[in-house]
Amino acid sequence: MVDDAPARVVVTGVGAVTPLGPTFPESWDALIAGRAADAPVPREIFDTTGCRAERACSATLPELSGLTRKALSRLSRASRLALPAAREALTHAGLLDKKGRCVRADLAISVSTTAGGMAFGENFCRDVIAGKRAHLYSQVERYLPQQQVLDLQQDFGVSGPSVVMANACASGANAVGHAADLIAIGETDCVLAGGFEALCELVFVGFDCLQATTTEKCRPFDLKRSGLMIGEAGAFLVLESRAAAEARGATILAELTGYGHSTDFFHLTQPQPTGSVLVEVMRAALRDAKLEPAQIGYLNAHGTATPVNDGAEALAYQTLFGNALGETRISSTKAAIGHTLGAAGAIEALFAIAALRTGDLPPQLNLQDPIPEMAGALVQVGEKRDGLRHVMSVNLGFGGSNAALVFSA
């Protein structure tokens, strides 16, 4: 008799480079301690002169050993965030040999980004305008949208199938969900999934022109919220079928039990105002996980701190959880690390998994006057919850994209 049941999908490795630290454990410890990483954008990244906002959450790039100066110069900032984060995840999963190469040459990759190596394109334009000819070809050559995936494949010695998600700010969750789907249907039994985003002038100025960025603190779910803070990060998960992970004796960190996604077509830059589509996406993820809303102990919200987004999200959570809203603890970690765009769904999934495993809950920072319907649900600094069994991560994006992931102990 043939077993047609979908393969169970588990997490066996995590890794991240964020504005709070060069590794995931360092980032997590800083997050739980209540630290926030916002600061003026470093001039070596780009000049914010003329912008409304001047602050963002930038990361310190980790050292990449074994590379020549020339090889390092050919890596985009996005790759310099992605490579160490992916290496940490693969190391954590026990999938690298002594030379740092992946033991799975057929490793599949599912990643997300919105700008990729955009900085190379910006530098190319600046050099052309200034009449400089040096390095123009290498900038164009490395500007390709798939370049960061090629860098990952080359660094780890893999050549499996790959996909790049560019579905606005829900991309990271979609990349993880797509990877889980590939495993569930038996296309592969192991995927490196995640997202990366580097600060670049075009994206920063674009949000600034939309007046979506704040000139003060990022205050998700606060009545005084005034906009988002741009951030950057690289974050990866190793997903495997449960059977494959158990067969090689891997440590299972969590199980990805639910995934829901949709596009609502309401507006190019604004979410559906009542939150009804987000409610359906969360319900779809819960059906997939065979859970009821009240069983979710912690939810990492999208929470951009923009007036329209947070209002719609608050209505969605109120509708979904009803009287259990206060029992399900909620926070947006964008107050600490900024909105990392294509990396957001991946890093926020990692934060949800860490909460599931440790019982520590990421606090909601910068609150002054919380949205009334959310006030009783928002996590305080130092808050813990023992015995967590299920957590959720939610993301929204321009164009009406919505996604939700459920992880279980």
C-alpha positions as CSV (number, residue, x, y, z in Angstrom):
1,M,0.0,0.0,0.0
2,V,1.4,3.4,-1.0
3,D,1.6,6.1,1.7
4,D,0.4,9.3,0.0
5,A,0.5,11.4,3.2
6,P,2.6,14.6,2.9
7,A,6.1,14.3,4.4
8,R,6.4,16.0,7.8
9,V,8.7,19.0,7.7
10,V,11.2,19.8,10.5
11,V,13.8,22.5,11.2
12,T,17.3,21.2,11.9
13,G,19.4,24.3,11.6
14,V,19.1,28.1,12.0
15,G,21.5,31.0,11.4
16,A,21.3,34.8,11.1
17,V,23.2,38.0,10.8
18,T,21.2,40.9,12.1
19,P,21.7,44.5,13.4
20,L,21.7,43.0,16.9
21,G,24.6,40.5,16.3
22,P,26.7,38.5,13.8
23,T,25.1,35.2,14.8
24,F,21.6,34.1,15.7
25,P,22.3,33.3,19.4
26,E,23.9,36.8,19.9
27,S,20.9,38.4,18.1
28,W,18.4,36.5,20.2
29,D,20.1,37.3,23.5
30,A,20.1,41.0,22.6
31,L,16.5,40.9,21.4
32,I,15.3,39.3,24.7
33,A,17.3,41.8,26.7
34,G,15.3,44.6,25.0
35,R,18.0,46.1,22.9
36,A,17.2,48.1,19.7
37,A,19.7,48.7,16.9
38,D,18.5,51.9,15.3
39,A,21.2,54.4,14.5
40,P,22.2,56.9,11.8
41,V,22.9,55.2,8.5
42,P,26.7,54.8,8.1
43,R,28.1,57.1,5.5
44,E,30.1,54.2,4.0
45,I,26.7,52.6,3.0
46,F,25.1,55.7,1.6
47,D,24.4,59.4,2.4
48,T,21.0,60.3,3.7
49,T,21.4,64.0,3.1
50,G,18.0,65.3,1.8
51,C,16.0,62.5,3.3
52,R,13.3,63.0,6.0
53,A,14.6,60.0,7.9
54,E,18.3,59.5,8.7
55,R,18.3,56.4,10.8
56,A,18.1,52.7,10.1
57,C,19.2,49.3,11.6
58,S,22.5,48.3,10.0
59,A,24.4,45.2,10.6
60,T,28.1,44.8,11.2
61,L,29.4,42.5,8.4
62,P,31.0,39.3,9.8
63,E,34.5,38.4,8.6
64,L,34.6,35.9,5.8
65,S,37.8,33.8,6.2
66,G,39.6,32.2,3.3
67,L,38.7,34.8,0.7
68,T,41.2,37.0,-1.1
69,R,40.7,40.8,-1.0
70,K,39.6,40.7,-4.7
71,A,37.1,37.9,-4.1
72,L,35.7,39.8,-1.1
73,S,35.3,43.0,-3.2
74,R,33.2,41.0,-5.7
75,L,30.7,40.1,-3.1
76,S,27.7,42.3,-2.7
77,R,26.6,43.5,0.8
78,A,23.7,41.2,0.4
79,S,26.0,38.2,-0.1
80,R,28.1,39.2,2.8
81,L,25.0,39.0,5.0
82,A,23.7,35.8,3.4
83,L,26.8,33.7,3.3
84,P,27.7,33.7,7.1
85,A,24.0,33.3,8.0
86,A,23.6,30.3,5.7
87,R,26.9,28.8,7.0
88,E,25.7,29.1,10.5
89,A,22.5,27.3,9.7
90,L,24.2,24.5,7.8
91,T,26.8,24.1,10.5
92,H,24.0,23.9,13.1
93,A,22.3,21.2,11.1
94,G,25.5,19.2,10.8
95,L,25.6,19.4,7.0
96,L,29.1,20.8,6.4
97,D,32.3,18.7,6.1
98,K,35.7,19.6,7.6
99,K,36.4,21.8,4.6
100,G,33.2,23.8,5.0
101,R,31.5,22.2,2.0
102,C,27.9,20.9,2.2
103,V,27.7,17.1,2.4
104,R,24.5,17.3,0.2
105,A,25.7,18.3,-3.3
106,D,22.0,18.3,-4.4
107,L,21.0,20.8,-1.7
108,A,17.9,22.8,-2.9
109,I,17.8,26.5,-2.0
110,S,14.7,28.7,-1.6
111,V,15.5,32.3,-0.7
112,S,13.9,35.7,-0.8
113,T,15.0,39.3,-1.3
114,T,13.6,42.6,-2.6
115,A,16.8,44.4,-3.6
116,G,19.4,41.7,-3.9
117,G,22.7,43.3,-5.0
118,M,21.2,46.7,-5.7
119,A,24.2,48.5,-4.2
120,F,26.3,47.3,-7.2
121,G,23.7,49.0,-9.6
122,E,23.8,52.2,-7.5
123,N,27.6,52.2,-7.6
124,F,27.6,51.6,-11.3
125,C,25.4,54.7,-11.9
126,R,27.5,56.9,-9.6
127,D,30.7,55.8,-11.4
128,V,29.2,56.4,-14.9
129,I,28.0,59.9,-13.8
130,A,31.4,60.7,-12.3
131,G,33.2,59.4,-15.5
132,K,34.9,56.5,-13.7
133,R,35.6,53.4,-15.7
134,A,37.3,51.1,-13.2
135,H,35.3,48.1,-12.1
136,L,32.2,49.0,-14.2
137,Y,32.1,45.5,-15.8
138,S,32.4,43.6,-12.5
139,Q,29.6,45.7,-11.0
140,V,27.2,44.9,-13.9
141,E,28.3,41.3,-13.9
142,R,27.5,40.8,-10.2
143,Y,24.3,42.8,-10.2
144,L,22.2,39.8,-11.5
145,P,19.2,39.1,-9.3
146,Q,20.3,35.5,-8.8
147,Q,23.9,36.3,-7.9
148,Q,23.5,35.8,-4.2
149,V,22.2,32.2,-4.9
150,L,25.2,31.6,-7.1
151,D,27.5,32.8,-4.4
152,L,25.8,30.4,-1.9
153,Q,26.1,27.5,-4.3
154,Q,29.7,28.2,-5.0
155,D,30.7,28.7,-1.4
156,F,29.1,25.4,-0.2
157,G,29.7,23.3,-3.3
158,V,26.1,22.6,-4.2
159,S,24.2,22.6,-7.4
160,G,20.6,21.6,-6.6
161,P,17.5,23.4,-7.8
162,S,17.0,27.0,-6.5
163,V,14.3,29.7,-6.5
164,V,14.3,33.4,-5.6
165,M,11.1,34.8,-4.1
166,A,10.5,38.5,-4.7
167,N,7.0,38.9,-3.3
168,A,7.5,42.1,-1.4
169,C,7.7,41.9,2.4
170,A,6.0,38.5,2.6
171,S,8.8,37.0,0.6
172,G,10.7,35.5,3.5
173,A,7.7,33.6,4.8
174,N,6.9,32.5,1.2
175,A,10.4,31.2,0.7
176,V,10.2,29.1,3.9
177,G,6.7,27.9,3.0
178,H,7.7,27.0,-0.6
179,A,10.6,25.0,0.8
180,A,8.2,23.1,3.1
181,D,5.9,22.4,0.2
182,L,8.8,20.9,-1.8
183,I,9.6,18.6,1.0
184,A,5.9,17.7,1.7
185,I,5.3,16.6,-1.8
186,G,8.5,14.6,-2.0
187,E,10.4,16.7,-4.5
188,T,13.4,16.8,-2.1
189,D,14.0,15.9,1.5
190,C,16.3,18.9,2.4
191,V,16.1,22.7,1.6
192,L,18.2,25.7,2.7
193,A,15.5,28.4,3.0
194,G,15.7,32.0,4.1
195,G,16.0,35.6,3.1
196,F,18.5,38.4,2.9
197,E,18.4,42.2,2.5
198,A,21.1,44.8,2.5
199,L,20.6,48.5,3.1
200,C,20.7,50.4,-0.2
201,E,19.9,53.9,-1.2
202,L,17.1,53.2,-3.7
203,V,15.0,51.3,-1.2
204,F,15.6,53.7,1.7
205,V,14.8,56.8,-0.4
206,G,11.8,55.0,-1.9
207,F,10.2,54.4,1.5
208,D,11.2,57.9,2.6
209,C,9.5,59.4,-0.4
210,L,6.3,57.5,0.5
211,Q,6.7,59.1,4.0
212,A,6.5,55.5,5.4
213,T,9.7,55.9,7.4
214,T,9.7,57.4,10.9
215,T,11.9,60.2,12.0
216,E,11.8,59.0,15.7
217,K,11.5,55.6,17.3
218,C,9.7,52.7,15.5
219,R,6.6,52.1,17.6
220,P,4.6,49.0,16.4
221,F,1.0,48.8,17.7
222,D,1.2,52.2,19.3
223,L,-1.3,55.0,18.8
224,K,1.6,57.4,18.3
225,R,3.3,55.2,15.7
226,S,4.7,57.3,12.8
227,G,6.3,54.9,10.4
228,L,8.8,52.0,9.9
229,M,12.5,51.8,10.4
230,I,14.5,50.1,7.5
231,G,16.8,47.3,8.6
232,E,19.0,44.6,7.0
233,A,19.7,41.0,7.8
234,G,20.5,37.5,6.5
235,A,18.5,34.6,8.0
236,F,18.3,30.9,7.1
237,L,16.6,27.7,8.2
238,V,17.5,24.1,7.2
239,L,14.3,22.3,6.5
240,E,14.2,18.5,6.2
241,S,11.6,15.8,6.0
242,R,11.3,14.3,9.5
243,A,12.2,10.9,8.1
244,A,15.5,12.2,6.6
245,A,16.4,14.1,9.7
246,E,15.8,11.1,12.0
247,A,17.7,8.8,9.6
248,R,20.9,10.8,10.0
249,G,20.4,11.5,13.7
250,A,19.9,15.2,13.3
251,T,18.6,17.3,16.2
252,I,15.1,18.5,15.5
253,L,14.5,22.1,16.6
254,A,10.8,22.4,15.7
255,E,8.3,21.1,13.2
256,L,6.8,23.4,10.5
257,T,3.2,22.4,10.8
258,G,1.3,25.1,9.0
259,Y,1.6,27.5,6.0
260,G,-1.0,29.9,4.6
261,H,-0.6,32.6,1.9
262,S,-2.7,34.7,-0.5
263,T,-2.7,37.9,-2.5
264,D,-5.7,40.2,-1.9
265,F,-5.2,42.8,-4.7
266,F,-6.7,45.5,-2.5
267,H,-4.1,48.2,-3.0
268,L,-0.5,48.6,-4.2
269,T,0.9,49.7,-0.9
270,Q,-1.8,49.3,1.7
271,P,-3.3,46.2,3.3
272,Q,-7.0,45.3,3.2
273,P,-8.2,47.7,6.0
274,T,-10.4,45.3,7.9
275,G,-7.7,42.6,8.0
276,S,-10.2,40.0,6.6
277,V,-7.7,38.5,4.1
278,L,-5.0,38.2,6.8
279,V,-7.5,36.4,9.0
280,E,-8.2,33.9,6.2
281,V,-4.4,33.3,5.7
282,M,-3.9,32.7,9.4
283,R,-6.9,30.3,9.4
284,A,-5.4,28.5,6.4
285,A,-2.1,28.0,8.3
286,L,-4.0,26.8,11.4
287,R,-6.0,24.3,9.3
288,D,-2.8,23.0,7.8
289,A,-1.5,22.6,11.3
290,K,-4.8,21.1,12.6
291,L,-4.9,23.7,15.4
292,E,-7.3,26.2,16.9
293,P,-6.3,29.9,17.3
294,A,-6.2,29.6,21.1
295,Q,-3.5,27.0,20.8
296,I,-1.0,29.6,19.5
297,G,1.0,30.7,22.5
298,Y,3.1,33.4,20.8
299,L,2.7,35.2,17.5
300,N,5.5,37.3,15.8
301,A,3.5,40.0,14.1
302,H,4.4,41.9,10.9
303,G,3.9,45.2,12.8
304,T,5.6,47.8,10.6
305,A,4.5,50.7,12.8
306,T,2.9,52.4,9.9
307,P,-0.6,53.8,10.6
308,V,-2.6,51.7,8.1
309,N,-0.7,48.4,8.5
310,D,-0.9,48.1,12.3
311,G,-4.5,49.1,12.4
312,A,-5.5,46.4,9.9
313,E,-3.4,43.8,11.8
314,A,-4.9,44.7,15.1
315,L,-8.4,44.1,13.7
316,A,-7.3,40.8,12.2
317,Y,-5.9,39.5,15.5
318,Q,-9.0,40.6,17.3
319,T,-11.2,38.8,14.8
320,L,-9.1,35.6,14.8
321,F,-8.4,35.2,18.5
322,G,-11.5,36.9,20.0
323,N,-11.5,36.6,23.8
324,A,-8.3,34.5,23.7
325,L,-6.3,37.5,22.2
326,G,-4.7,38.2,25.6
327,E,-3.7,34.6,26.1
328,T,-1.8,34.6,22.8
329,R,1.2,36.8,23.3
330,I,2.1,39.1,20.4
331,S,5.0,41.3,19.5
332,S,6.7,42.9,16.4
333,T,10.4,42.6,16.5
334,K,10.8,45.3,13.9
335,A,11.1,47.8,16.8
336,A,14.4,46.2,17.6
337,I,16.0,45.3,14.2
338,G,13.9,47.4,11.7
339,H,11.9,46.2,8.7
340,T,14.3,43.8,6.9
341,L,12.0,43.5,3.9
342,G,12.9,40.3,2.0
343,A,14.6,38.9,5.1
344,A,11.7,39.7,7.5
345,G,9.7,36.5,7.1
346,A,12.8,34.4,7.7
347,I,14.3,36.2,10.7
348,E,10.9,36.5,12.3
349,A,10.3,32.8,11.8
350,L,13.6,32.2,13.6
351,F,12.5,34.4,16.5
352,A,9.3,32.5,16.8
353,I,11.1,29.2,16.8
354,A,13.5,30.4,19.5
355,A,10.5,31.5,21.7
356,L,9.0,28.0,21.2
357,R,12.3,26.4,22.3
358,T,13.2,28.7,25.2
359,G,10.0,30.1,26.6
360,D,11.5,33.6,26.4
361,L,9.3,36.0,24.5
362,P,10.5,38.9,22.3
363,P,9.3,42.1,24.0
364,Q,7.3,44.8,22.3
365,L,9.7,47.8,22.5
366,N,9.0,51.5,22.4
367,L,5.4,51.4,23.5
368,Q,3.9,54.6,24.8
369,D,0.2,54.3,24.2
370,P,-0.7,50.9,22.8
371,I,-3.6,50.3,20.4
372,P,-6.5,49.5,22.9
373,E,-7.5,46.1,21.4
374,M,-3.8,45.0,21.4
375,A,-2.8,46.3,24.8
376,G,-3.4,43.1,26.7
377,A,-1.7,40.9,24.2
378,L,1.7,42.7,23.7
379,V,4.8,41.1,25.3
380,Q,6.6,43.0,28.1
381,V,10.4,42.9,28.6
382,G,11.4,39.9,30.6
383,E,8.2,38.0,29.9
384,K,8.4,34.2,29.7
385,R,5.9,31.4,28.9
386,D,6.8,27.8,29.9
387,G,5.3,24.9,28.0
388,L,4.8,26.6,24.6
389,R,3.7,24.1,22.0
390,H,2.8,26.2,19.0
391,V,3.9,29.6,17.6
392,M,3.0,31.6,14.5
393,S,4.8,34.2,12.4
394,V,2.9,36.6,10.1
395,N,4.0,38.8,7.2
396,L,2.3,41.2,4.9
397,G,3.7,43.0,1.8
398,F,3.0,45.5,-0.9
399,G,0.6,44.4,-3.5
400,G,-1.6,42.6,-0.9
401,S,0.6,39.6,-0.2
402,N,-0.1,37.8,3.1
403,A,1.6,34.8,4.6
404,A,1.6,32.9,7.9
405,L,3.8,30.1,9.3
406,V,3.1,27.8,12.2
407,F,5.8,26.0,14.1
408,S,5.2,23.3,16.7
409,A,7.3,21.7,19.4
